[in-house]
Amino acid sequence: KFAMVAPDVQIDDGKGTILISSEEGETEANNHRKLSDFGIRNGTRLQADDFLQDYTLLINVLHSEDLEKDVEFEVVGDAPERIGPKPSEPTPKNISNGSDDGAQPSTSTGSQQ
């Protein structure tokens, strides 16, 4: 739902309880557990980071009895404006002697009098 490539998800409670890790196998035992097994209830906040995309989400968990039949969850809120890696920094201009006017140093070999 969030287009994350390698997410790390933790409970935003200051304890750092990791639910999902981008490190292979680190949190595999959590895959079949329910959110309530971790103490996640109505009002709990989760923090999801995707280091590869430099992208972080704060997720507020809200309990609802009003979901349509066969719908387990619903994502509500503003979608990120941009998904994917940050654009690279602009290439700096080549500046010589404190000037960026494109002038080149003199290559004159004439004798001075």
N, C-alpha and C positions, 0 to 999 in steps of 0.2 A: 504493500500500500504506500510506503514512503520512498520507494526507489533507492534504498540504501544498498551499497555493494558489500561492505564489510562492517556491519554495525556492532557497537558495544552498547549494551543497555544496562543501566543500573537504576536502583531505586534512589530517588533524589531525597534522601533522608539524612545525609551526612555520614552514614556508616559505610557507604560504598559497596552495598550488596549487588554483585554483578549477576544479571539474569541471562544475558546473551553476551558472548565474547567473540571477537573476530579471530581470536587464536583458536585454531582447529582443535576440537576435542575438549577444550577447557570447561565448557558449560553444557556438554552433551547430556549429562544426567538431568538437566533441567527441562529438556524437551517435552517430557510427558507430565510434568507437574502443572498444577493449576496456579493461577496468580494468587489465589487465597492462601496457598501453601507458603508463600513468601510474605504474608501479611499485607498484601496489596488489596485495598478495599476502595470504596467510594471516596474520592478526594486525594488518593495517593498520586504523587508526581513521579514520573519516570524521566530519565535523561537518556537520549539516544544520540550517540556520536558516530559519524562515519568519517574516520581519519582520511581515507583515500579521496573523499570528495570535499573535505573541510566543511562539514555540514553537521549541525547539531539541532536536535529537536527537544523541546520540553513537552511531555505528554501528560495531560491531566486525565486520570481514570475516573469516569463517572458511571455509576450504576444506573441502569434504566430497565424498566419492565415493559416499555412501549415499543420494543423492536418488532419488526415484522417476523412472521413465522419463518423458521429456519435461518434467521440472521443472528449470528453470534456476537457481532460487534459492528460498530459504525464509527467511521472516522469523520469528525466534524471539525471545521476550523479552516484557517487560511493555509493554502498550499504554499510551499516555498516558492519564491519568485524564480529561483534558478536551481536546477539540479545538475550536478556535474562538477568537475574540477574548476577551481578558480582560474580565470584567464591569467596568462603569464604577465609579469610586469613589463611595461613598455621598455624597449631597448633604449638605453641612455645614448644621448648624442655624443659623438667623439669630439671632445673639446681640447684644443691645443692652445697653450699659453693663455688660458683664461678667456679665449674668444671662441664663439661658435659660429662665426661668419663664413666659415669655409676657407679662409685664407690659408695658404700653405707657407711654410718657412722658405726663406730665400735660398736659392741654390747657386747664386752668382759666384763665379770664380775669378772675376776681374780684379785687377790690382787697384788698391786705393792710393791716392796721392795726396 
